[in-house]
Amino acid sequence: MSADTHPRERALAAAWAQIPLAHDPTAGLGSFTRRRIERMISIVLAVGSLALGAQAFVAALGSVQEPEAWHVAFMVANFGSLTALLVTYVVGRSIPPAAIAFCAVFVVTLVAWPFVVAGQDIPASDPPWTWFLVSVVTASSIMFLPLVWQMAWTVFVPVLFGITRLAQAGFAVDFWWPTLLDVSFAIILGGVFVTLGWMFRSIADNVDESRRTAVETYTAAAVTEAAESERVAVAALMHDSVLAALIASERAQTPREQGLAVAMAREALTRLANAETDVGLGSDAPRPFGTLVEEVERGARGLGVDLVVERAYGHDAPEIPGRVANALILAAMQAIANSIEHAGGIGLTVSARHEHDTQRLHIEVQDLGDGFDLDTVPDDRLGIRGSIIARVAAVGGTVHITSDSSGTLVRLTWQGARA
């Protein structure tokens, strides 16, 4: 059988289907939660960068520190690259190259600034408009640098700004204290950005790792369950069809019995041929409870017992999924066959009823034989454990067996959805 391939593939598909947009845990940025965090970070950076960029733009419009030509060139280069970066933040694509371009333009602007504005008389309390972009530059490193380099960049850019501002003022003493305050503030703010980015990404990675582990655990359990279900079904198939056909063939004496044995053998071969694609449970199309009862009656006649199932249900009885119906029919037939074989079919009756309040469906097979002790039945005997109990449990039903010297009762129960 295919217990190591098809069940595993089905289990994996079922597991990943429970997690939207996450069929491949190693695709893209690596995970579903991590992608969401990255998207959230880009939106937050877009809002913050827009606010600081607007302040810088207003300050730049009124700036008289640099010559007109340089002033226009600096504004076009910096705010043009910033606008491109903001667009990538919003659309969520090409963020790293846009961030690198913006950072490169800003660093070039800082390096050139002292030479462009040399000789200008600038008050210590009036920082250049590039100051408002320092935090934008440090925060953008979150999108393209590893953590260690983010921390280094967060220190480097404010320090570079401080050096260029002091160089612009000829390192005058009056400029040292306000510049130190500006640099310290920029480093602290940049450190907050880097720390938050690292924290949220770490949480996302932990969530995705836990999810991956959970999916693998679920898959392993599902594969084990599928293999066990297949083993039980095949064992029940062997007992119900193959062994029954062999026994019937060995005991056949009359032409009618021989014809019945041939029919049983043909059915057994057909079920074995179809076992690879469907382990004997058939279609899952809903079926009325009444058709299930009728098939039990027909099956009993095939075993030489002309019984009429006692009915205690109405038109409100729920329809049953095809696999459930087939499992109940086969389990009921096995109970009837056991009664005929071990109790001679003495007092054999079959009843079917529906509990309206609970939507439970019951099929009861009862006889008046000598009974038996279920605990003493050998483990290799599959008539009860495999063909009845395990088969019904596999479709979500339950089996209750009581047996003593006054007879045996096998009750098959399945509960439909409540109205």
Beta strands, then each sheet from edge to edge (+ up, - down):
strand 1: 310-312
strand 2: 349-355
strand 3: 360-367
strand 4: 398-404
strand 5: 407-415
sheet 1: 1+ 2+ 3- 5+ 4-
end
